[in-house]
């Protein structure tokens, strides 16, 4: 039974590690995209023309589409963060329960 418990712990840890790694990669990709987007918005006025003032049509379809994409990426980033947090909390509870069960088994086996 102890061997089965150890195998279960290892399986849970491996599943958790792979899921957390995948979520982290998604988070990094979203973060990089957002950072590049915001950096380009700051840098472009200095590089392109040096112009300080610009009239902006806030209803421009291209601008609206870009804002929707950035908003969607931000929501995805938030979703990944929340799912990652909930999953790691659940995994921590499961590992704690398994370790307690292992201690109880060891006490029964040892005496």
N, C-alpha and C positions, 0 to 999 in steps of 0.2 A: 504494500500500500504506500510505503514511503517513496518507492521508485515512481509510482504513478503520480504522486503529489509533486515530486520534483519535475517530472515530465510536463505536468500541467502548468507549473510555474514558468518553466522555460518556454512553453508554447505561448502563454499569455504575454510574456516579455517580448518574444520575437514578433508576435502580431502587433503589439503596441509599438515596438520600435519601428517596424516597417510603415505603419500608418502615420506615426508622428513624423517620420522622415519624409513621406509623401506630402503631408500637409505643410511641412516646413518648406519644401521645394516650391509648392504652389505659392506660399506666402512670400517667399523671396522673389519669385517671378512677378507677382503683383506689385510688390514694393519697388522693384527695379523699374517697372513700367511707369508707376506713378512718379517716382523720383525723376526719371528721364523726362516725363511730360512737364512737370513743374519746372525743372531746370531749364528746359528749352524755352518755356514761356518767359523766364527771367532773362536768359542770355540773348535771345533773338533780337530784342530792341537795341542792344548795344552793338551787336555784330553786323546786322543787316544794313541799317541806314544811319544809325546814330540819332534817329528822330526820337524826341522825348514825348511827344503828344500824338495821339492817334484817335480818330473818331471810330467808334466800334458800333456796328449794327448788332445789337444783342439778339435779334431775331434771325440772323444769318444762319441758314440751314447747316452749313459746315461747322460753325461754332456751336450750335445747339447739339449736333451729332457728337462732337468732341466732348462736350460737357456730359452728355448721356453716357458715353463710353467711360469717361473718368469716374463718373458716379457709379456705374455698374462694377467697375474694378474695385472701387472702394467698398461697395457692399459685399462683393465676393471676398475681399480681404477680411472684412469684419466677420463674415460667416465662417471662414476658415479659422480665424482666431477663436471664435466661440466654440466651434466643434472641437478644436484642438484642446481647449481648456476642459470641456466636459469629458472628452475621452480620457485625457490624462488623469482627471479626478477619479473617474470610474475605474481605470486601470490600477491606480494606487489603492483604492478600496479592495479590489479583487486580490491584489498581491498581499495586502495586509490580512485578509481572510484566509488565504492559502497558507501564509506563514503561521497564523494561529492554529490552523488545523494540523500543520506539520508538527508544531510544538506539542499539541495534545496527543498526537500519535507517538511521538518520541517518549512522552511521559508514560503512556500505556505500555510501550515496548520495554522501556528501561525499568519499570517497576511500578 
